[in-house]
Amino acid sequence: DAVGVRSHTWWDDLHSGSQFRELLERLLAIRGDNLRWDVFEHALGYYLTAQDTTPQMQCNLAVPALTFMSEATLVAAHPPGDPKRMSKGKWDDLGTQGQIRELLDVLSADMSVPAHFVDLDQARVAQDASAAAAHAANPGSGPPQPADALTLLVKMRHDVAHPKRTRVQQYDLKQWVEAADCGVGWLLLALLHRIGYEGRYMPPTALYGHSGSSVTVPWTNQQTT
């Protein structure tokens, strides 16, 4: 189905009890922090909407949601003078991809194309070839950075938001599905990080989504290594 509606659950039946218990505790703990709660509530709206739509629209939703979470995390969460705070001007200068990349670095999120996403990897190879050709034609533009899953998500979302005849059907359905899984997965991580969650979750990019295959959120792993 070229326009099939898709959804995802982050629950793991084997660990759902502990997941739900921590989720409830974390939500209750931030309820008195108006800024933290409002950001979570608004981003949750993006995530829930993305649970009931097409992969193309999931990509279209994930990028602005992640951009919103980036500003909230890097700029608004810290008062002026806090060394952890990024200035609004510096954040603006990063551009969409840079803003999201900074957020995902905070989350210790993997931005590479998952090894089993063979269709999205084909898009990555094509993007690298295109960037190399553009650099050969205009060497003064600087060497291109290798594409990763974030590069592709932002580019594909741009093509949806700003359609052109030359870009019609540039990506196939499987590539849209895999890019959407990356984007929605990162948004889920940003939501869980926002409330201080440190437990297990089921990423949309998992090779196998069966009971017991959930993983610990990446920032927890980073703290313990």
Solvent accessible surface area in square Angstrom, and as a share of the most:
residue,aa,sasa,rsa
1,D,137,0.71
2,A,71,0.55
3,V,103,0.59
4,G,16,0.16
5,V,96,0.55
6,R,64,0.23
7,S,85,0.55
8,H,49,0.22
9,T,80,0.46
10,W,24,0.08
11,W,84,0.29
12,D,0,0.00
13,D,119,0.62
14,L,123,0.61
15,H,53,0.24
16,S,41,0.26
17,G,46,0.45
18,S,54,0.35
19,Q,2,0.01
20,F,114,0.48
21,R,141,0.51
22,E,32,0.14
23,L,30,0.15
24,L,83,0.41
25,E,104,0.46
26,R,74,0.27
27,L,37,0.18
28,L,122,0.60
29,A,83,0.64
30,I,7,0.03
31,R,128,0.47
32,G,75,0.72
33,D,68,0.35
34,N,112,0.58
35,L,86,0.43
36,R,82,0.30
37,W,46,0.16
38,D,66,0.34
39,V,8,0.05
40,F,17,0.07
41,E,94,0.42
42,H,116,0.52
43,A,0,0.00
44,L,56,0.28
45,G,36,0.35
46,Y,69,0.26
47,Y,15,0.06
48,L,104,0.52
49,T,74,0.43
50,A,1,0.01
51,Q,28,0.13
52,D,107,0.55
53,T,21,0.12
54,T,30,0.18
55,P,1,0.01
56,Q,50,0.22
57,M,79,0.35
58,Q,5,0.02
59,C,0,0.00
60,N,31,0.16
61,L,29,0.14
62,A,0,0.00
63,V,3,0.02
64,P,40,0.25
65,A,0,0.00
66,L,0,0.00
67,T,28,0.16
68,F,70,0.29
69,M,2,0.01
70,S,0,0.00
71,E,53,0.24
72,A,5,0.04
73,T,18,0.10
74,L,17,0.08
75,V,8,0.04
76,A,48,0.37
77,A,44,0.34
78,H,44,0.20
79,P,87,0.55
80,P,115,0.72
81,G,81,0.78
82,D,41,0.21
83,P,133,0.84
84,K,151,0.64
85,R,78,0.28
86,M,28,0.12
87,S,59,0.38
88,K,88,0.37
89,G,43,0.41
90,K,122,0.52
91,W,15,0.05
92,D,68,0.35
93,D,126,0.65
94,L,59,0.30
95,G,33,0.32
96,T,56,0.33
97,Q,59,0.26
98,G,19,0.19
99,Q,14,0.06
100,I,0,0.00
101,R,69,0.25
102,E,61,0.27
103,L,2,0.01
104,L,0,0.00
105,D,85,0.44
106,V,63,0.36
107,L,1,0.00
108,S,38,0.24
109,A,11,0.08
110,D,104,0.54
111,M,27,0.12
112,S,59,0.38
113,V,19,0.11
114,P,29,0.18
115,A,106,0.82
116,H,66,0.29
117,F,13,0.05
118,V,93,0.53
119,D,26,0.13
120,L,0,0.00
121,D,46,0.24
122,Q,112,0.50
123,A,7,0.05
124,R,67,0.24
125,V,80,0.46
126,A,61,0.47
127,Q,38,0.17
128,D,38,0.20
129,A,62,0.48
130,S,68,0.44
131,A,25,0.19
132,A,55,0.43
133,A,65,0.50
134,A,62,0.48
135,H,51,0.23
136,A,76,0.59
137,A,89,0.69
138,N,85,0.44
139,P,90,0.57
140,G,77,0.74
141,S,75,0.48
142,G,30,0.29
143,P,106,0.66
144,P,56,0.35
145,Q,150,0.67
146,P,106,0.67
147,A,8,0.06
148,D,26,0.14
149,A,1,0.01
150,L,0,0.00
151,T,22,0.13
152,L,1,0.01
153,L,0,0.00
154,V,24,0.14
155,K,60,0.25
156,M,0,0.00
157,R,64,0.23
158,H,86,0.38
159,D,16,0.09
160,V,47,0.27
161,A,39,0.30
162,H,96,0.43
163,P,106,0.67
164,K,120,0.51
165,R,215,0.79
166,T,126,0.73
167,R,51,0.19
168,V,103,0.59
169,Q,169,0.75
170,Q,91,0.40
171,Y,25,0.10
172,D,71,0.37
173,L,62,0.31
174,K,129,0.55
175,Q,18,0.08
176,W,23,0.08
177,V,36,0.21
178,E,21,0.09
179,A,0,0.00
180,A,0,0.00
181,D,20,0.10
182,C,4,0.02
183,G,0,0.00
184,V,6,0.03
185,G,6,0.06
186,W,14,0.05
187,L,1,0.00
188,L,4,0.02
189,L,9,0.04
190,A,3,0.02
191,L,5,0.03
192,L,6,0.03
193,H,51,0.23
194,R,21,0.08
195,I,4,0.02
196,G,20,0.19
197,Y,0,0.00
198,E,75,0.34
199,G,17,0.16
200,R,79,0.29
201,Y,14,0.05
202,M,12,0.05
203,P,21,0.13
204,P,20,0.13
205,T,30,0.18
206,A,34,0.27
207,L,106,0.53
208,Y,139,0.53
209,G,60,0.57
210,H,111,0.50
211,S,64,0.41
212,G,28,0.27
213,S,28,0.18
214,S,4,0.02
215,V,70,0.40
216,T,39,0.22
217,V,0,0.00
218,P,27,0.17
219,W,16,0.06
220,T,26,0.15
221,N,72,0.37
222,Q,116,0.52
223,Q,127,0.56
224,T,109,0.64
225,T,141,0.82
